[in-house]
Every structure is written in structure tokens, then in C-alpha cells.
Amino acid sequence: MKRFAIVFLNIIIFIALAAGILVYTDDQKRAHREQAEQNLAGTTQLICGIADNYFTETEGVCSTWASYINDSSMTMREAVRYLSAVRISDDVYAQIVWADDLTGLSRESYLSDPDRRDVSYAGRASLFSGWTDPTALFVTPRFTNPVTGTYAVAFCKQVTLLDAGAPRRAIMMRIVPNDYLNARWVFPSNYADAGIAIIDERGRYIIKPVSMKNEDFFGFLYSYNQGTVDQNALEERVRTEESGLILAKDAMGKDRVWSFRRLGSNPGWTVVMSVPLSAVDGEGVDWFLPRVILATLCLLFSVDMLYFLWLRKKDRQVHARLEEQGERLRCALEEAEYANRAKTTFLNNMSHDIRTPMNAILGFTALAQNHLGDTDRVREDLGKIRTSGEHLLSLINDVLDMSRIESGKVEIEEKEASLSAILSDLEGILETDIQRKNLSFTVETEDIVHDRVVCDRLRLTRILSTFCPTRSNSPKAAERSGFASRNATARPKARRISSSACGTTASA
């Protein structure tokens, strides 16, 4: 029972430590994810700072151009020539359109018609619908440049030009192609497979990476995350929150984290940075120590199990030895009981065997006393008394020699004897009992081939007495007497002992 308690305690300790390790690793993962999210938000904030600096620089350039044009009282053509003179890069275009009808001139000519420079945005007045402060720099959403046919973003400033000698409001547009921004405006990022976009408050792309589809960011996320993303809630969150994180799938169906932050220089714009979920939800756990602890626990548990299996094997061996000893004790007990029963049977039989010669001694002694004057009769009686005494002495010696009885070693005395003498002695021993019981007893011998035989005279006498009417006839009496002889031969009718009272006949 104690062993099972120790095993149970070891299992509880193992489970407790394993649970502690799981809690530890879970806390480490949570802390790692929080740190990764903070790092992602910090990177997004850094990108917002770079974007703010770029817009501030661009705003300075546009403001310088606008101030010069306003101070110089130029016409539209003169202003276009001025923009051609201050060209910084061939990849950045410039256009001027009237603020009322959105028609005007381009600094660059059409690729398909080098002599054509006129432009018109009359059908796309929504590009300027969010411009509420005429004195501020305005950046349009992404649109298609009518001169080049490519996506671009326009940084706009209002200027005043002369039209037929009268002042008229116009819009100066510094047009930056989207490809130019993506190639030259490199946002720092330590994340692989990152996508960076700038959107306006409607979700329209100002800068659009290749990985983001559709024409607006909100529609893109909603179309690829139907059932998991609420477009209205998403728009409300991006418009109202300063920064945050969004978990959604991209166009390839892979989970990504979208970090957004509003620009400080233009609160209507938001920087959106997309990274794979694995960049935020990685392991972030040093598994060396937990693995060492778990390996040690497993080793200790295995050693405990092997030790208890060894103890169980030893218990089985001890139990087997105990069972073997118990079996030996049972066998010894049975042998002792059998020996005890054998002794009891032997003593019972021996008491009868002793009583027979004793009766003969007493009987012939009484006869001798009654016939003291008859010398021959007394001599005969004394001979019978001596024969019975010798037989009684032999019986007593057997009783006293109990060690041979207990060990089962009975020594057979092999001496030459006369069968006729043995029968005569037996007749004398039994004569007294026969007469006392008023029985008719005769001994007849005939056809004895060998009268002299080698035998144990005492045991042969006891065997022959077994069949006499003075005691119970038992089939196993001869076996209990331990009789054995050799070199003794007699024919079936050598001598007959008969009794008319018990009807018993024995042959020797």
C-alpha cells in the first residue's frame, strides 16, 4: 500500500511540475506576444514619422512653388514653364488646372501625342472633395494620371493665376507615381513579407503595396474575411482610434496582423502595416530549461517505475517461496498426521499382540501351579511360558524401539527357523485364549517340503496369529506387521490352522 502511495505521490509531483511548466511557457508566450505587438506598433509609429517627414518636406516644396507663382502674377502657361524649370526628377510630374472646371495644362506631354499637354479632371471632381482648407496642402487619393495612364498621388496647393488679365483660382498638382513611391519611399521594417500602405479616411489607397487588393482597404479586408470581419465596425475603428491591431486573412487566405496608426501631419490618413501572424504569435519561449526539467522528471519517473517493478518481482518470488514453504509444511503436517495415525494403529495392534503371550504366560503359570506334582506337565508348561515370554520380549523390544518406527526403517531378523516349531509355539501361545473362550482349535500340518527356512521368527509368528480367532481378521494386518522372509518355501497345504468358531482358515 505504501508503494502505491509513493507512486501516486510521484505522479502528482510530475503532473504539478508539468502544469507549472505549461503555465510558465504560456506566460512566456503571452509576454512575447505582447512585446511583439508593442514592437509592431512601434515600427508602425516609426513609419508614420517617416511619412510625416516626407509630407512635410513635400509640403515645403509645394508651398515654395505656390508662393513664387502667386507673387509673380503668372498665367497658366507661364506657371507650367516655371514648373518645368524647377523640375527635380523626371519621375515626378506637375500639372495645373483651374479650380472651377478642373481643366488645365500638363508640364509633360502625352506619350501617345508629344504635342498634347491639355488635361481635364472634370469627370473626377471627387479627387478634391475632401479639400476643406484652401491654404493647406492637400493630397489626393490614388488615381490614374491621364498623361501617363499610371497610378499616382497628387500633392495639391491652390494658386492664383491670370486668365485674360483677371485673377482666377487654380490648383497646382505635384504628381508622384505610385511605383515611384513604392520604389523610392522605403519604409524601415524588420519583418519579412511586410506590406505597408497609406489610406485615407474612406479607406482609399494613397500608397498601395502589391499584396493588398481592391481599390480600398476596407473593401479588401471584408471581401477576403466575410463572416469574420464587420466592414462598418472596421471602418469606424480605424477612423476613431489613434492606433490598433487587426487580425484577418490576406488575399492568399493566410492569417496576418494589420497594425494601423493615424498620421500626425494629416489626421485623415492612416498608415497600415501588415505582417504574418507568425511574426507576432511565435513561440518566444526558451525551451531548454523546461525540456531539461521534463526530461529529468521523466527519467526519475522511469527509475521509480523500474524500481517498483523490481520490487513487485521480488514480492512474487517471496510469495512463491512462501507458497513452497507452505506446501512443504502441509506435506510435513500430513506426514506427521499419517505417522501419528500409524503409531496409534501400531500401538492398538501391539496391545493385542502383547496381551496374547501375556495371557499365555499367566495361563500356563496357573496350570503349572496346579500340577506341581506332575513334573512332565510342569516342564511342558514352563517351556510354553518361556516361548511366550520370548515372544512377549520381542514385542516389547519393537514397541520400545520407536525411532525405527518413526523413520520407517524396520530391520528384519533373518535367521534359520523351523516352521513346525513356529506353529507349535503359536499353538502354545494361543492355547490359553482358545480355552478361555471355549473354542475348538486344531493345528494340522501336511506336505511340508522344507521345514527349515530363513525368516524373522517373531514377525512370522505375528502374521500367523493375525488369522487366529482370538483377534480381528484384517486384510491389512500382514502389511502392518512388516513380515519379510527369504528362502522359505511351502506348498499350499503345508499346515492348516482352522477354527470352527470363526470359520477362518490360513495356509503357510
Solvent accessible surface area in square Angstrom, and as a share of the most:
residue,aa,sasa,rsa
1,M,194,0.86
2,K,167,0.71
3,R,91,0.33
4,F,151,0.63
5,A,59,0.45
6,I,85,0.43
7,V,27,0.16
8,F,129,0.54
9,L,101,0.50
10,N,33,0.17
11,I,61,0.31
12,I,78,0.39
13,I,81,0.41
14,F,58,0.24
15,I,98,0.50
16,A,60,0.46
17,L,76,0.38
18,A,24,0.18
19,A,47,0.37
20,G,39,0.37
21,I,15,0.07
22,L,116,0.58
23,V,90,0.52
24,Y,95,0.36
25,T,6,0.03
26,D,68,0.35
27,D,63,0.33
28,Q,66,0.29
29,K,82,0.35
30,R,125,0.45
31,A,55,0.43
32,H,62,0.28
33,R,79,0.29
34,E,90,0.40
35,Q,96,0.43
36,A,10,0.08
37,E,50,0.23
38,Q,119,0.53
39,N,74,0.38
40,L,0,0.00
41,A,40,0.31
42,G,34,0.33
43,T,22,0.13
44,T,1,0.01
45,Q,95,0.42
46,L,99,0.49
47,I,0,0.00
48,C,6,0.03
49,G,31,0.30
50,I,50,0.25
51,A,0,0.00
52,D,29,0.15
53,N,104,0.53
54,Y,51,0.19
55,F,10,0.04
56,T,82,0.48
57,E,120,0.54
58,T,4,0.03
59,E,69,0.31
60,G,37,0.36
61,V,36,0.21
62,C,0,0.00
63,S,35,0.23
64,T,85,0.49
65,W,17,0.06
66,A,6,0.05
67,S,60,0.38
68,Y,110,0.42
69,I,0,0.00
70,N,64,0.33
71,D,122,0.63
72,S,47,0.30
73,S,67,0.43
74,M,21,0.09
75,T,53,0.31
76,M,17,0.07
77,R,157,0.57
78,E,72,0.32
79,A,0,0.00
80,V,14,0.08
81,R,146,0.53
82,Y,36,0.14
83,L,0,0.00
84,S,49,0.32
85,A,86,0.66
86,V,43,0.24
87,R,98,0.36
88,I,124,0.63
89,S,29,0.19
90,D,107,0.55
91,D,60,0.31
92,V,8,0.05
93,Y,43,0.16
94,A,1,0.01
95,Q,1,0.01
96,I,0,0.00
97,V,0,0.00
98,W,28,0.10
99,A,23,0.18
100,D,101,0.52
101,D,61,0.32
102,L,18,0.09
103,T,47,0.27
104,G,10,0.10
105,L,29,0.14
106,S,1,0.00
107,R,7,0.03
108,E,25,0.11
109,S,30,0.19
110,Y,24,0.09
111,L,150,0.75
112,S,107,0.69
113,D,62,0.32
114,P,96,0.60
115,D,134,0.70
116,R,112,0.41
117,R,107,0.39
118,D,68,0.35
119,V,6,0.03
120,S,58,0.37
121,Y,1,0.01
122,A,66,0.51
123,G,78,0.75
124,R,78,0.28
125,A,58,0.45
126,S,63,0.40
127,L,15,0.07
128,F,22,0.09
129,S,64,0.42
130,G,48,0.46
131,W,36,0.13
132,T,125,0.73
133,D,68,0.35
134,P,74,0.46
135,T,108,0.63
136,A,38,0.30
137,L,30,0.15
138,F,28,0.12
139,V,8,0.05
140,T,0,0.00
141,P,7,0.05
142,R,36,0.13
143,F,10,0.04
144,T,58,0.33
145,N,1,0.00
146,P,41,0.26
147,V,9,0.05
148,T,30,0.17
149,G,52,0.50
150,T,62,0.36
151,Y,98,0.37
152,A,0,0.00
153,V,0,0.00
154,A,0,0.00
155,F,1,0.00
156,C,0,0.00
157,K,24,0.10
158,Q,42,0.19
159,V,4,0.02
160,T,61,0.35
161,L,1,0.00
162,L,56,0.28
163,D,53,0.28
164,A,112,0.87
165,G,65,0.63
166,A,53,0.41
167,P,98,0.61
168,R,65,0.24
169,R,135,0.49
170,A,0,0.00
171,I,7,0.03
172,M,1,0.00
173,M,0,0.00
174,R,25,0.09
175,I,0,0.00
176,V,0,0.00
177,P,17,0.11
178,N,9,0.04
179,D,106,0.55
180,Y,44,0.17
181,L,3,0.02
182,N,63,0.32
183,A,68,0.53
184,R,154,0.56
185,W,20,0.07
186,V,110,0.63
187,F,24,0.10
188,P,54,0.34
189,S,44,0.28
190,N,153,0.78
191,Y,43,0.16
192,A,85,0.66
193,D,99,0.51
194,A,38,0.29
195,G,4,0.04
196,I,22,0.11
197,A,0,0.00
198,I,0,0.00
199,I,0,0.00
200,D,10,0.05
201,E,105,0.47
202,R,126,0.46
203,G,0,0.00
204,R,66,0.24
205,Y,2,0.01
206,I,1,0.01
207,I,3,0.01
208,K,33,0.14
209,P,20,0.13
210,V,132,0.76
211,S,54,0.35
212,M,1,0.01
213,K,82,0.35
214,N,65,0.33
215,E,107,0.48
216,D,42,0.22
217,F,1,0.00
218,F,1,0.01
219,G,14,0.13
220,F,0,0.00
221,L,0,0.00
222,Y,87,0.33
223,S,47,0.31
224,Y,90,0.34
225,N,9,0.05
226,Q,125,0.56
227,G,82,0.79
228,T,117,0.68
229,V,20,0.12
230,D,86,0.45
231,Q,50,0.22
232,N,115,0.59
233,A,56,0.44
234,L,11,0.06
235,E,31,0.14
236,E,98,0.44
237,R,83,0.30
238,V,5,0.03
239,R,100,0.37
240,T,85,0.49
241,E,67,0.30
242,E,97,0.43
243,S,44,0.29
244,G,18,0.18
245,L,47,0.23
246,I,15,0.07
247,L,102,0.51
248,A,6,0.05
249,K,86,0.36
250,D,13,0.07
251,A,29,0.22
252,M,153,0.68
253,G,43,0.41
254,K,135,0.57
255,D,61,0.32
256,R,14,0.05
257,V,7,0.04
258,W,4,0.01
259,S,2,0.01
260,F,2,0.01
261,R,54,0.20
262,R,54,0.20
263,L,2,0.01
264,G,64,0.61
265,S,58,0.37
266,N,39,0.20
267,P,91,0.57
268,G,25,0.24
269,W,11,0.04
270,T,7,0.04
271,V,0,0.00
272,V,1,0.00
273,M,0,0.00
274,S,1,0.01
275,V,0,0.00
276,P,32,0.20
277,L,38,0.19
278,S,85,0.55
279,A,37,0.29
280,V,1,0.00
281,D,69,0.36
282,G,27,0.26
283,E,100,0.45
284,G,37,0.35
285,V,18,0.10
286,D,107,0.55
287,W,66,0.23
288,F,147,0.61
289,L,103,0.51
290,P,3,0.02
291,R,155,0.57
292,V,66,0.38
293,I,62,0.31
294,L,55,0.27
295,A,62,0.48
296,T,64,0.37
297,L,20,0.10
298,C,64,0.38
299,L,116,0.58
300,L,100,0.50
301,F,64,0.27
302,S,52,0.34
303,V,78,0.45
304,D,38,0.20
305,M,56,0.25
306,L,119,0.59
307,Y,113,0.43
308,F,28,0.12
309,L,104,0.52
310,W,137,0.48
311,L,25,0.13
312,R,136,0.50
313,K,121,0.51
314,K,73,0.31
315,D,61,0.32
316,R,150,0.55
317,Q,70,0.31
318,V,62,0.35
319,H,106,0.47
320,A,55,0.43
321,R,118,0.43
322,L,104,0.52
323,E,97,0.43
324,E,86,0.38
325,Q,92,0.41
326,G,19,0.18
327,E,83,0.37
328,R,152,0.56
329,L,125,0.62
330,R,131,0.48
331,C,57,0.34
332,A,52,0.40
333,L,106,0.53
334,E,109,0.49
335,E,116,0.52
336,A,57,0.44
337,E,80,0.36
338,Y,145,0.55
339,A,36,0.28
340,N,95,0.49
341,R,139,0.51
342,A,44,0.34
343,K,50,0.21
344,T,68,0.40
345,T,50,0.29
346,F,36,0.15
347,L,82,0.41
348,N,91,0.47
349,N,28,0.14
350,M,2,0.01
351,S,52,0.33
352,H,44,0.20
353,D,9,0.05
354,I,48,0.24
355,R,129,0.47
356,T,12,0.07
357,P,1,0.00
358,M,81,0.36
359,N,28,0.15
360,A,0,0.00
361,I,31,0.16
362,L,105,0.52
363,G,16,0.15
364,F,3,0.01
365,T,47,0.28
366,A,46,0.36
367,L,48,0.24
368,A,8,0.06
369,Q,118,0.53
370,N,111,0.57
371,H,65,0.29
372,L,133,0.66
373,G,79,0.76
374,D,67,0.35
375,T,83,0.48
376,D,99,0.52
377,R,84,0.31
378,V,25,0.15
379,R,148,0.54
380,E,93,0.42
381,D,2,0.01
382,L,98,0.49
383,G,37,0.35
384,K,50,0.21
385,I,30,0.15
386,R,174,0.64
387,T,33,0.19
388,S,0,0.00
389,G,24,0.23
390,E,93,0.42
391,H,22,0.10
392,L,20,0.10
393,L,105,0.52
394,S,33,0.22
395,L,0,0.00
396,I,64,0.32
397,N,74,0.38
398,D,17,0.09
399,V,32,0.18
400,L,131,0.65
401,D,40,0.21
402,M,57,0.25
403,S,76,0.49
404,R,70,0.26
405,I,44,0.22
406,E,108,0.48
407,S,69,0.44
408,G,59,0.57
409,K,145,0.61
410,V,75,0.43
411,E,117,0.53
412,I,53,0.27
413,E,89,0.40
414,E,81,0.36
415,K,127,0.54
416,E,107,0.48
417,A,6,0.05
418,S,13,0.08
419,L,21,0.11
420,S,46,0.30
421,A,38,0.29
422,I,1,0.01
423,L,7,0.04
424,S,62,0.40
425,D,32,0.17
426,L,3,0.02
427,E,64,0.29
428,G,5,0.05
429,I,5,0.02
430,L,1,0.00
431,E,45,0.20
432,T,23,0.13
433,D,5,0.03
434,I,6,0.03
435,Q,103,0.46
436,R,138,0.50
437,K,96,0.41
438,N,138,0.71
439,L,45,0.22
440,S,70,0.45
441,F,34,0.14
442,T,69,0.40
443,V,28,0.16
444,E,99,0.44
445,T,57,0.33
446,E,81,0.36
447,D,89,0.46
448,I,46,0.23
449,V,76,0.44
450,H,97,0.43
451,D,46,0.24
452,R,136,0.50
453,V,2,0.01
454,V,39,0.22
455,C,1,0.01
456,D,1,0.01
457,R,104,0.38
458,L,24,0.12
459,R,20,0.07
460,L,19,0.10
461,T,8,0.05
462,R,16,0.06
463,I,18,0.09
464,L,11,0.06
465,S,14,0.09
466,T,5,0.03
467,F,77,0.32
468,C,1,0.00
469,P,23,0.14
470,T,11,0.06
471,R,42,0.15
472,S,90,0.58
473,N,75,0.39
474,S,36,0.23
475,P,135,0.85
476,K,130,0.55
477,A,7,0.05
478,A,41,0.32
479,E,139,0.62
480,R,97,0.35
481,S,12,0.08
482,G,29,0.28
483,F,68,0.28
484,A,43,0.33
485,S,49,0.32
486,R,140,0.51
487,N,114,0.58
488,A,40,0.31
489,T,75,0.44
490,A,44,0.34
491,R,142,0.52
492,P,111,0.70
493,K,114,0.48
494,A,2,0.01
495,R,30,0.11
496,R,83,0.30
497,I,11,0.05
498,S,39,0.25
499,S,7,0.05
500,S,96,0.62
501,A,60,0.46
502,C,55,0.33
503,G,68,0.66
504,T,24,0.14
505,T,68,0.40
506,A,13,0.10
507,S,70,0.45
508,A,44,0.34
